[in-house]
Amino acid sequence: EYPAVAGYALARSQFLEFAKDADLIFLLWGKGCTNFKLAEEIGRWDRTVFLDGSELAKDRRYDHEIRAKVLSGEWVDNGKIDRGMLSKCSLYFRREKPYVHGITPLPYGIESKFTAHYDPGIKKDIDFFCVFGQEEYPVLRKQAREALIKFCAGNNFTCVTEKTKDRTEFYKLLARSKVGISVGGGGFDTARFWEILGNNCLLLTETIDIYEPGSDALKYRRIFEFKDIDDLNVQLHKVGALLKSGYPPAGLTDEYNAILKGHSSKARVMTVLEAARAKGLIGSVEPVPAGNAECAIIVSSCDAFEDAWRPFFTLLFRYWPDCPFPVYLVTNEKKYNDSRVNTIAVGDDKRWASNMKKALGSVPAGHILYLQEDYFLEKKVDTAAILRLFNEMKDWHAAYLRLVPSPKPDIVHAGGIGELSRTAPYRTSLQGAFWDKEILNGLLKEGESGWDMEVKGTERSRAITQPFLSVTDWALPYFRMTAIKKGRWYYDAVQLLKKEGIDVDPTKRPVEPFGEYLWRRLTSVPLVGRTARRIVRKLFS
């Protein structure tokens, strides 16, 4: 019923066959779009987990009569408890109160997009942040904003209260704020609550009503609760005194790390998996490994190349499913929505070297595998061979090991590895390569382009004593070293993607004309190319 996304979607019949044999089936509630019919066809209720994201709309969560109807099963509108799913499914998780026996609370968590613009070194120069998507309900939202403006004006504090032009501006301002104010909208569990915590702010929130009474899941020193507008004014003065006497409070960083660990999206996933394990649906749950801690993949890109991200990552995970390294994508503001990809948003483009320097600071590994967003894999990667090469690089104490022989090494050793002498051209070629991160960072010069790095960086590298290495044959099987040049798709790159079931949008980026492609391929053959070029020169001389 929905458009297929290459590498991720199955035909309905294939999906049914796969689902019937799956360990877990997740059925997610959505407003009018939950596919209960498909779940019935699968029929594996013993393996089905229901995730109920419904909420009592607008101010209904304050209505005790309606809450009583929800608990008794009389309520049939948004926010109801689905008794059918409760009786059928092995596990039932619900985002909002009220709960009944058999339901596990599973609120929102801190998503990576919430923290995309937060940096521990950022200067928090805004005292209070209070921005809501709408103020129609509950009335406490509007009251809170007005009370904050009055308080800040009378006590010499800065505040942000106006709606931002977009989500990026919203997160940039929140990242600079010391205190955030949260008041629920349709339900208590609003994204704002978790966005504020995710940006290492103090939190002023209406009385927390997520977990059952007595729970200590949200007992943090940074959280200040209020039950009404009068109580908010009391808390504002308390927090204001704290800001003036010594912000940030001691231990705030450790507490922030504990919040990220306990309330991230990953933590919510682990809650579901641990419940499934306790129920006997799956085996022991081990945390998903972060990958090889010694090395990480950095995919160099920017927002202007967003159209290449889906093809790149589809082929990366298709042809390297057992990749042992964590993956990072360098962007300006945007995010690629895949849990296997960590986005490093560096902000406004300051040219390749400056962007890369900033990105390297966000990667804890001591080595990186450098790739670019148009290095499209077209064959399966031999992981054992890649790890062998990485270990050899470490044994050599090398600065660099190029995984594509372009150019080839001028000093050849045994085992498929050669050395790039100090006089070798393109010694710092930006083809796929392992780098010692510290050495790479030292070679980068603010404001330079990638082309500068390959030419000027090569000159700078001649002073480095650690060896620069290269394979003698391709170790990473990606398309012709690049798929995009001068802002255009190579014609044969588009043909590769079509073969892989991946479409490109020619309105976003033009495609090399077929005639130019033929000429390029013809002139790339040394003898034929020289002859063809001589003929053209004679014809037009």
Secondary structure, DSSP 8 states (H G I E B T S, - for coil): -----TTT---HHHHHHHHHT-S-EEEE--TTT--HHHHHHH--GGGEEEEE-----GGGGG-HHHHHHHHHT---STT---HHHHHHSSEEEESSS---TTEEE----B-GGGGTT--TT----EEEE---S--SSSHHHHHHHHHHHHHHHHHT--EE-S--SSHHHHHHHHHTEEEEEE--SSSS--HHHHHHHHTT-EEEEE---SS-TT--TT--TTEEEESSHHHHHHHHHHHHHHHHHHSS-TTHHHHHHHHHHHHBHHHHHHHHHHHHHHTTSS----------TTEEEEEE--GGGGGGHHHHHHHHHHH-TT--S-EEEEESS-----TTEEEEE--S---HHHHHHHHHTT---SEEEEEETT--B-S---HHHHHHHHHHHHHHT-SEEESS-SS--SEE-STTEEE--TT-TTTT--SSEEEEHHHHHHH--TT--HHHHHHHHHHHHTT--S-EEEESS-SS-BGGG-SEETTEE-HHHHHHHHHTT----TTTS-B--HHHHHHHHHHHSHHHHHHHHHHHHHHH-
